[in-house]
Amino acid sequence: MNGASTPELAAAVSNAGGLGSFAAALLPPSAILEGVQKIRSLTSKPFNVNLFILDTPNPDHSEIIRTQSLLAPFRTSLNLGPASMPEKFCENFQLQLEALLKAAPPVVSFTFGILGKDVVSQFKRAGCRVIGTATTVAEAVAWEEVGADFICAQGSEAGGHRGTFIGDFEQSCIGLMALIPQMTAAVSIPVIAAGGMMDGRGIVSSLVLGAQAAQLGTAFLSCPECPIPLAWKKSLLLAKDDSTRLTRTFTGRCARGIVNEFMEQMRPYENEVPPYPIQNALTGPIRQAAGKLDRSEFISLWAGQGVGMSRQMTASELVQTLAAEIKSTMSNMLQR
């Protein structure tokens, strides 16, 4: 939930009985340390910090110029003026990793790739539990082999970026209902279900299929503690079951969001934009300006397929509501 995550939101979820998560992939090392310290000041409960596993990009200059020309009309619409070369395309992952190891939160999670066995061991020695994101059985097995404590099974319904790191994105878009039983049969460590769940019924369904926990993101975007632009929040409440689709055009990596004008206009160039994090850096000024102006047509409106079930309540109220719905759903199942 990068761009939608704060220490306050993570702490609120943990204090309510869930495992709050702090998205740190876009943060410099100092901000990671500050964020973890802030969460610890707000809760004594366990919490998670998430990073993207990234190599340092080496973009082709001509590719950047070509992409900037495609993005020029959006910049003009927002009165941004001509584009300049980004100062950097992403944070240094190795330095982020060192900061996270130093901060040693109770739980750490990773997506976009896989850590080496030695790095996983370092986190475990520091007292951290390690979660690896997997979109296929092969990825889950790979994470188990390097020593992960848990697997986050990301179904194709999930909002935001796909965590695929083995094979292509299209073939790895497996629905959660099909993914959970196959993944739990292939690994011996606990599986956390992620993708499309918005209420207690969805969580119970994932548990019945073999998951031992559930991870929700889109459900928390409507909470007042979530700092996303008002235009994004309004889009969530207007969305329906068929409002989202996968796109590479915003960031260069396959991600699910609510369809808007930017996605539609850039659709012909879906396979031409540079990979993440290059495209992400090039569209950054557009998305940031659009957010400040509440121009939803140019914001990356990340959301899962369950977005039509969004509810407005505090993070604490949402966790309590989910717990009550789980209890009620399971009770109704036992009575049948």
C-alpha positions as CSV (number, residue, x, y, z in Angstrom):
1,M,0.0,0.0,0.0
2,N,2.8,2.4,-0.9
3,G,1.4,5.9,-1.0
4,A,-1.5,4.8,1.1
5,S,0.3,3.7,4.3
6,T,1.3,5.5,7.4
7,P,2.7,4.5,10.8
8,E,-0.7,5.7,12.3
9,L,-2.7,3.3,10.0
10,A,-0.4,0.4,10.8
11,A,-0.6,1.0,14.5
12,A,-4.4,1.4,14.5
13,V,-4.8,-2.0,12.8
14,S,-2.4,-3.7,15.3
15,N,-4.0,-2.1,18.3
16,A,-7.4,-3.3,17.0
17,G,-6.1,-6.9,16.9
18,G,-4.8,-7.3,13.3
19,L,-1.3,-7.2,12.1
20,G,-0.8,-3.7,10.8
21,S,1.6,-3.2,7.9
22,F,3.8,-0.2,6.9
23,A,4.7,0.1,3.2
24,A,8.3,1.3,3.0
25,A,9.4,0.6,-0.5
26,L,9.4,4.2,-1.6
27,L,11.1,5.5,1.5
28,P,14.8,6.3,2.1
29,P,16.6,4.3,4.9
30,S,16.2,7.2,7.4
31,A,12.5,7.3,6.9
32,I,12.2,3.6,7.4
33,L,13.9,3.9,10.7
34,E,11.7,6.8,11.7
35,G,8.6,5.0,10.6
36,V,9.3,1.9,12.6
37,Q,10.2,4.1,15.7
38,K,6.9,6.0,15.2
39,I,4.9,2.7,15.1
40,R,6.6,1.5,18.2
41,S,5.6,4.7,20.0
42,L,1.9,4.1,19.0
43,T,1.5,0.3,19.7
44,S,3.1,-2.5,21.7
45,K,1.5,-5.0,19.3
46,P,3.3,-6.8,16.5
47,F,3.4,-5.1,13.1
48,N,4.9,-5.7,9.6
49,V,7.1,-3.6,7.3
50,N,7.1,-4.3,3.6
51,L,9.8,-3.7,0.9
52,F,10.1,-4.2,-2.8
53,I,13.0,-6.3,-3.9
54,L,14.6,-4.3,-6.7
55,D,17.8,-4.1,-8.7
56,T,19.3,-0.7,-9.5
57,P,17.9,0.3,-12.9
58,N,20.1,1.3,-15.8
59,P,17.6,2.9,-18.2
60,D,18.3,3.6,-21.9
61,H,18.2,7.3,-22.5
62,S,16.3,7.0,-25.8
63,E,13.7,4.9,-24.1
64,I,13.1,7.6,-21.5
65,I,12.9,10.4,-24.1
66,R,10.3,8.3,-26.1
67,T,8.2,7.7,-23.0
68,Q,8.4,11.3,-21.9
69,S,6.9,12.3,-25.3
70,L,4.0,9.9,-24.7
71,L,3.4,11.5,-21.2
72,A,3.7,15.1,-22.5
73,P,-0.1,15.5,-23.0
74,F,-0.8,14.6,-19.4
75,R,1.8,17.0,-18.2
76,T,0.3,19.7,-20.3
77,S,-3.2,19.0,-18.9
78,L,-1.8,19.5,-15.4
79,N,0.3,22.6,-16.3
80,L,3.5,20.8,-15.4
81,G,5.7,22.0,-18.2
82,P,8.4,20.0,-20.0
83,A,9.7,16.8,-18.3
84,S,13.2,16.6,-16.9
85,M,15.3,13.6,-16.1
86,P,14.5,12.1,-12.7
87,E,17.1,12.6,-10.0
88,K,16.7,8.9,-9.2
89,F,14.4,6.1,-10.2
90,C,14.1,4.4,-6.9
91,E,15.7,4.1,-3.5
92,N,18.8,1.9,-3.0
93,F,17.3,-1.5,-2.0
94,Q,20.5,-2.7,-0.3
95,L,20.5,0.4,1.9
96,Q,16.8,0.0,2.6
97,L,17.5,-3.6,3.6
98,E,20.2,-2.6,6.0
99,A,17.9,0.0,7.6
100,L,15.1,-2.6,8.0
101,L,17.5,-5.1,9.5
102,K,18.6,-2.4,12.0
103,A,15.1,-1.5,12.8
104,A,14.2,-5.2,13.2
105,P,10.3,-4.9,13.3
106,P,8.5,-8.0,14.5
107,V,7.5,-9.0,10.9
108,V,9.1,-8.1,7.6
109,S,7.6,-8.8,4.1
110,F,8.9,-8.7,0.6
111,T,7.5,-8.6,-2.9
112,F,8.7,-8.3,-6.6
113,G,11.5,-10.9,-5.9
114,I,13.1,-13.2,-3.4
115,L,15.8,-12.8,-0.8
116,G,18.8,-15.1,-0.5
117,K,18.8,-17.7,2.3
118,D,21.6,-15.8,4.1
119,V,19.6,-12.6,4.2
120,V,16.5,-14.4,5.5
121,S,18.6,-15.9,8.2
122,Q,19.9,-12.5,9.2
123,F,16.4,-11.2,9.7
124,K,15.4,-14.3,11.7
125,R,18.5,-13.9,13.9
126,A,17.3,-10.3,14.5
127,G,14.0,-11.6,15.8
128,C,11.9,-10.9,12.7
129,R,9.4,-13.2,11.1
130,V,9.7,-13.2,7.3
131,I,6.8,-13.2,4.8
132,G,7.5,-13.8,1.1
133,T,4.9,-12.8,-1.6
134,A,4.1,-15.5,-4.1
135,T,1.7,-15.5,-7.1
136,T,2.3,-19.2,-8.1
137,V,3.2,-22.5,-6.4
138,A,6.7,-22.3,-7.8
139,E,7.3,-19.0,-6.1
140,A,5.9,-20.2,-2.8
141,V,8.2,-23.3,-2.9
142,A,11.2,-21.0,-3.7
143,W,10.4,-18.8,-0.6
144,E,10.0,-21.8,1.6
145,E,13.4,-23.1,0.4
146,V,15.2,-19.9,1.5
147,G,13.6,-20.1,4.9
148,A,10.6,-17.8,4.9
149,D,8.2,-18.2,7.9
150,F,5.0,-17.4,5.9
151,I,3.9,-17.2,2.3
152,C,1.5,-14.4,1.1
153,A,-0.5,-15.9,-1.7
154,Q,-1.4,-13.1,-4.0
155,G,-4.5,-13.9,-6.1
156,S,-5.1,-12.2,-9.4
157,E,-8.0,-10.3,-7.7
158,A,-5.5,-8.2,-5.6
159,G,-5.2,-4.5,-6.1
160,G,-1.8,-2.8,-6.7
161,H,1.3,-4.4,-8.1
162,R,1.7,-8.1,-8.9
163,G,4.5,-9.8,-6.9
164,T,5.4,-12.2,-9.7
165,F,9.1,-13.0,-10.0
166,I,9.1,-16.4,-11.8
167,G,7.5,-16.6,-15.3
168,D,5.3,-14.1,-17.0
169,F,2.6,-12.0,-15.4
170,E,-0.3,-13.2,-17.6
171,Q,0.3,-16.9,-16.8
172,S,0.8,-16.0,-13.1
173,C,-2.6,-14.3,-12.7
174,I,-4.2,-17.2,-10.8
175,G,-7.4,-16.6,-8.9
176,L,-7.2,-16.9,-5.1
177,M,-9.7,-19.7,-4.9
178,A,-7.6,-21.8,-7.3
179,L,-4.3,-20.7,-5.8
180,I,-4.8,-21.3,-2.1
181,P,-5.4,-25.1,-2.1
182,Q,-2.6,-25.8,-4.6
183,M,-0.2,-23.6,-2.6
184,T,-1.0,-25.0,0.8
185,A,-0.6,-28.5,-0.6
186,A,2.9,-27.7,-1.9
187,V,4.4,-25.9,1.1
188,S,4.5,-26.8,4.8
189,I,4.7,-23.2,6.2
190,P,1.5,-21.1,6.8
191,V,-0.1,-19.4,3.8
192,I,-1.6,-15.9,4.0
193,A,-4.4,-15.2,1.5
194,A,-4.5,-11.9,-0.3
195,G,-6.7,-10.6,-3.1
196,G,-10.3,-9.4,-3.4
197,M,-11.4,-9.9,0.2
198,M,-13.4,-7.1,1.7
199,D,-15.5,-8.7,4.5
200,G,-15.6,-11.6,6.9
201,R,-17.1,-13.9,4.4
202,G,-14.1,-13.6,2.1
203,I,-11.7,-14.2,4.9
204,V,-13.6,-17.3,6.1
205,S,-13.6,-18.6,2.5
206,S,-9.8,-18.3,2.3
207,L,-9.5,-20.2,5.7
208,V,-11.8,-23.0,4.4
209,L,-9.5,-23.4,1.4
210,G,-6.5,-23.8,3.6
211,A,-5.0,-20.4,4.3
212,Q,-4.2,-19.6,7.9
213,A,-4.6,-15.9,7.7
214,A,-5.9,-13.2,5.3
215,Q,-4.3,-9.9,4.1
216,L,-6.6,-7.0,3.1
217,G,-5.5,-3.8,1.5
218,T,-8.3,-2.2,-0.6
219,A,-10.7,-2.5,2.4
220,F,-8.5,-0.1,4.3
221,L,-8.2,2.6,1.6
222,S,-11.5,4.2,2.6
223,C,-10.4,4.6,6.3
224,P,-9.8,8.1,7.5
225,E,-6.3,7.1,8.6
226,C,-5.4,6.3,5.0
227,P,-3.7,9.4,3.4
228,I,-4.7,8.9,-0.3
229,P,-6.2,11.8,-2.3
230,L,-9.9,12.5,-1.9
231,A,-10.5,11.8,-5.6
232,W,-9.1,8.3,-5.1
233,K,-11.4,7.7,-2.1
234,K,-14.4,8.9,-4.1
235,S,-13.5,6.6,-6.9
236,L,-13.5,3.6,-4.5
237,L,-17.0,4.3,-3.3
238,L,-18.3,4.7,-6.9
239,A,-16.5,1.5,-8.2
240,K,-18.3,-1.7,-9.2
241,D,-17.3,-5.3,-9.6
242,D,-15.9,-4.7,-13.1
243,S,-14.3,-1.3,-12.5
244,T,-10.7,-2.6,-12.3
245,R,-8.1,-4.1,-14.6
246,L,-4.4,-4.8,-14.8
247,T,-2.1,-2.3,-16.4
248,R,1.6,-1.5,-16.9
249,T,1.2,2.0,-18.0
250,F,1.5,3.8,-14.6
251,T,4.6,2.1,-13.3
252,G,6.0,-0.3,-15.8
253,R,4.9,-3.3,-13.7
254,C,1.6,-5.1,-13.9
255,A,-0.8,-3.7,-11.3
256,R,-4.6,-3.6,-10.7
257,G,-6.5,-0.4,-10.4
258,I,-9.7,1.4,-11.3
259,V,-9.9,2.2,-15.0
260,N,-9.5,5.9,-15.7
261,E,-8.6,8.2,-18.6
262,F,-4.8,7.7,-18.2
263,M,-5.1,3.9,-18.4
264,E,-7.4,4.2,-21.5
265,Q,-5.2,6.7,-23.4
266,M,-2.0,4.8,-22.6
267,R,-3.5,1.4,-23.4
268,P,-2.0,1.2,-26.9
269,Y,1.4,1.6,-25.4
270,E,0.9,-1.1,-22.6
271,N,3.9,-3.1,-23.8
272,E,6.1,-0.2,-24.8
273,V,6.7,1.6,-21.5
274,P,9.9,0.9,-19.6
275,P,9.8,-1.5,-16.6
276,Y,9.4,-0.6,-13.0
277,P,10.8,1.5,-11.4
278,I,11.7,3.6,-14.5
279,Q,8.1,4.2,-15.7
280,N,7.1,4.7,-12.1
281,A,9.6,7.6,-11.7
282,L,8.5,9.1,-15.1
283,T,4.8,9.2,-14.2
284,G,5.4,10.2,-10.6
285,P,5.1,14.0,-11.2
286,I,1.8,13.4,-13.1
287,R,0.3,11.3,-10.3
288,Q,1.4,13.6,-7.6
289,A,0.1,16.7,-9.3
290,A,-3.2,15.0,-10.1
291,G,-3.5,13.9,-6.5
292,K,-3.1,17.5,-5.2
293,L,-5.7,18.7,-7.7
294,D,-8.1,15.8,-7.1
295,R,-7.9,14.8,-10.8
296,S,-8.8,11.1,-10.5
297,E,-8.4,10.7,-14.3
298,F,-4.6,10.8,-13.9
299,I,-4.1,9.0,-10.5
300,S,-3.1,5.4,-10.2
301,L,-6.3,4.3,-8.4
302,W,-5.0,1.0,-7.1
303,A,-7.8,-1.3,-5.9
304,G,-8.7,-5.0,-5.9
305,Q,-11.7,-6.6,-7.6
306,G,-13.7,-6.4,-4.4
307,V,-13.6,-2.6,-4.4
308,G,-17.3,-2.4,-5.0
309,M,-17.7,-3.5,-1.4
310,S,-15.7,-0.6,0.1
311,R,-17.0,0.8,3.4
312,Q,-16.2,4.0,5.3
313,M,-15.1,3.5,8.9
314,T,-12.0,3.8,10.9
315,A,-9.3,1.2,10.8
316,S,-10.2,0.0,14.3
317,E,-13.9,-0.2,13.5
318,L,-13.1,-2.1,10.3
319,V,-10.9,-4.7,12.1
320,Q,-13.7,-5.2,14.7
321,T,-16.3,-5.4,12.0
322,L,-14.3,-8.0,10.1
323,A,-13.8,-10.1,13.3
324,A,-17.6,-10.0,14.0
325,E,-18.3,-11.0,10.4
326,I,-15.9,-13.9,10.6
327,K,-17.5,-15.1,13.8
328,S,-21.0,-14.8,12.4
329,T,-20.1,-16.5,9.1
330,M,-18.5,-19.4,10.8
331,S,-21.5,-19.7,13.2
332,N,-23.9,-19.8,10.3
333,M,-21.8,-22.5,8.6
334,L,-21.9,-24.7,11.6
335,Q,-25.6,-24.4,11.9
336,R,-26.3,-25.6,8.4
